[in-house]
Structure formats: structure tokens, C-alpha cells
């Protein structure tokens, strides 16, 4: 089986503080915050000059996580066609951990999926990519290495 687990769901927001407060009120726990930028972020998203603030929240049972992202650059956009770029406001992808990313991408392509950016590798830890599936939904895939 290719899918190991659902890793997290990511949502691009304009007001990160308000979004964190909302999900904490809902019952999620703030796990941590960081900034993301650089080559791996650009490769994975298919964008140039990615710089965003990230907040990771988890469900109380620790099994599910939500990633909130506020783009500093490129600026988030709020409307457009179904093949909108990765930095659109709202839910932007669901991420799955897989055991073989290349095989998974090949199988998904037979159902019309296409890469959003490129297959990227983060150090010796992960291979990552985003594919656009049905209805323009972006699905993230992550293969843990080693």
C-alpha cells in the first residue's frame, strides 16, 4: 500500500494570529511556529521566492495536524481558476506520507494528476512534491528517506 498515513492539512491564511486563535479555540494545540523559505520551498510549491510563516497545530489525540501558512512572498491571492497556484487563500493541499513517491506519482498520473512544481528533496530526510488532482485539489506527497 502506498499511503502510510495522513500527515497534515495545510491552509493559506491572511491573518495568521486570528487563524491560530480560531483553531486553538476549537480544541487544537499549537505545536510550533517557524518560517519557511529557500530552494526546497520554491521547488515543492512551483513558486519563486517563497517566504512564509508557518504555525503547526495538532489534534488533542496527537494523530492529526493542521499547518497554517501566511505568505510573505509571493503574496497570497484569493481567486482564480481551478488550477490556482499553491499560495491561494484557503485550503491548499492535503499531505500524505507515502512509501515510494515516484511510483505514487506515476500511478496518480493515470488519473489525470500533474506535478505542481517539481519533485524536491529536503536534505537526506524527505522527497516531496505536490500534484494537482481532481477539481484542482492539490495533494502533497512525502517520502521519508533512510
C-alpha positions, 0 to 999 in steps of 0.5 A: 500500500502506498499511503502510510498515513495522513500527515497534515492539512495545510491552509493559506491564511491572511491573518495568521494570529486570528487563524491560530486563535480560531483553531486553538479555540476549537480544541487544537494545540499549537505545536510550533511556529517557524518560517519557511523559505529557500530552494526546497520551498520554491521547488515543492510549491512551483513558486519563486521566492517563497517566504512564509510563516508557518504555525503547526497545530495538532489534534488533542489525540496527537494523530492529526495536524493542521499547518497554517501558512501566511505568505510573505512572498509571493503574496497570497491571492484569493481567486482564480481558476481551478488550477490556482497556484499553491499560495491561494487563500484557503485550503491548499493541499492535503499531505500524505506520507507515502512509501515510494513517491515516484511510483505514487506519482506515476500511478496518480498520473493515470488519473489525470494528476500533474506535478505542481512544481517539481519533485524536491528533496529536503536534505537526506530526510524527505522527497516531496512534491505536490500534484494537482488532482481532481477539481484542482485539489492539490495533494502533497506527497512525502517520502521519508528517506533512510 
